[in-house]
Amino acid sequence: MADHQENPPLIISKIAIIGAGVSGIAAAKQLCHHNPVVFEASDSIGGVWKSCAYNSTKLQSPRKDYEFSDFPWPNRDDPTFPSHVEILDYLESYAKHFDVLKFVKFNSKVVELHFAGHQETVHELAGNAGEYGSLLPGRPVWEIAVQTNDSKNLKWYAFEFVVVCIGKYGDIPKIPIFPHNKGPEMFQGKLLHSLDYCKLDKDAASQLLKGKKVVVVGYKKSAIDLAVECAEANQGPEGQPCTMVVRTLHWTVPHYWVWGLPFFLFYSTRSSQFLHERPNQTILRTLLCYLLSPMRRGVSKFIESYLLWKLPLQKYGLKPDHPFEEDYASCQMAIMPENFFTEADKGNIVFKRASKWWFWKEGIEFDDSTKMKADVVILATGFDGKKKLKTILPEPFRSFIEYPSGIMPLYRGTIHPLVPNMAFVGYVESVANLHTSELRSMWLARLVDEKFKLPSAENMLEQISREMAVTRRTTRFYKRHCISTFSINHSDEICEEMGWNSWRKKSWLSEAFSPYCSQDYGQEK
């Protein structure tokens, strides 16, 4: 933690936004009339699209299903999935078009936040009895220490309201915990996390992988893409196979069609989401959900049957034990690269199922007493987003980040009921995260402008608990805080709270992602 001076020189402003990724840029655009200050640790906007992308990284949906409501892609009807470079260009064009870049301070890393508000407010909120007042009270509530260009000197700012948009991914890798004398220190080869791999250019990545015995730990999208890059670098007689160490299997899809039907019909329309439980539903609707549960399970089985027919999951022992619905409900559905199983058929990608593993000097050892030699081990084991938040938040707010359920409690996916004058954008997942962030930024801007008021802390926590209960009953992976099976209802409630009618994006896939509110397209009630 930075040393907080008793009376640090303060630069006072109204609103701070931490992070200039997709969520930070969306929030800055909606709050532009307040002239926010956006702190971005790197030298460019884009967030994970800039810092956590491989050379082969692409979006998992068409362009028109990943665009801001008032800024379409120039070639939006192109059916191919855009690369991370194209996405960065799109975000840069959006920021320039709406003159958002003028708010951004690049190479400005937030290292600490200090609460400068009334302690009575904290005690009232912690007791669930507090009422939220104005989010712009006319005096500083948060002080922020900023490190610029790796300088040791810190500059202090003071704000009435802070929007945190640093996200759950990137920056801090999640490293497995190993038994004593069985950790990375025992391994004589090269060990890196996928975050380190992202920093390599194409030539350096190829040089790292080519002709090497590479082990990739993980089986989510980043691990799958990495395995394909490894296989492509090891073509020919001198190439070595890439081994994927798989602990938990997840369903993957080859494209957005199932037995000739577009995928969105199964989960992303009002009629399809009617089959799923949602928060705040009536007793009658609860009864209907129960009666329709065989149909809901049938939809999942129907999709599974196609995936097992289309992909050689059983051949390679990659068929998950849980229903497809649980992966969709936890936002873990991934698009499989076209050549993934082609490379597996050629022997360039092999699989090792293991619940536990650790290092020995020449590679990895498994709980079945087998050993695997490796020159390079790459951990595609995810990121520690909560640790990233806890690094900058002071107590007692740091302890409020994790609820007993393991999910950060956020009302409307944005406001923590126990953290005053602060919002979090980009921490709730759906099948369309850009849309989710933009809609919540719209909601937040109207809240800041006092177009409506928040419920009490107690009522907000009750609403959050109902949402958490639904996700717990829907999927074993509920800690990811995904709202995909009730995203339309979630958006409807946000629109209603803002006093707007819902507006549905008109495209073949996102038409049903969720109703969408906009001052341009919505109508005041």
Salt bridges, closest charged atoms under 4 A:
GLU67 OE2 - ARG76 NH2 2.64
GLU67 OE2 - LYS505 NZ 3.81
ASP70 OD2 - LYS29 NZ 2.38
ASP78 OD2 - ARG63 NH1 3.66
GLU86 OE2 - ARG63 NH2 2.70
GLU92 OE2 - LYS96 NZ 3.98
ASP99 OD2 - LYS102 NZ 3.27
GLU143 OE1 - HIS4 NE2 2.69
ASP171 OD2 - LYS388 NZ 3.24
ASP225 OD1 - LYS221 NZ 3.24
GLU277 OE2 - ARG473 NH2 2.42
GLU304 OE1 - LYS301 NZ 3.99
GLU325 OE2 - HIS276 ND1 3.49
GLU325 OE2 - ARG296 NE 3.36
GLU326 OE1 - ARG476 NE 2.83
ASP327 OD1 - HIS250 ND1 2.78
ASP327 OD2 - HIS322 NE2 2.99
GLU343 OE2 - LYS346 NZ 3.34
ASP345 OD1 - LYS315 NZ 3.21
GLU362 OE1 - LYS373 NZ 3.61
ASP368 OD2 - LYS352 NZ 2.78
GLU395 OE2 - ARG398 NH1 3.71
GLU402 OE1 - LYS386 NZ 3.56
GLU402 OE2 - LYS390 NZ 2.97
GLU429 OE2 - LYS168 NZ 2.88
GLU429 OE1 - ARG480 NH2 3.30
ASP449 OD2 - HIS33 NE2 2.81
ASP449 OD1 - HIS34 NE2 2.69
GLU467 OE2 - HIS490 NE2 3.34
ASP492 OD2 - ARG270 NH1 2.82
GLU493 OE1 - ARG412 NH1 2.95
GLU497 OE1 - ARG412 NE 2.96
GLU524 OE2 - ARG446 NH1 3.78
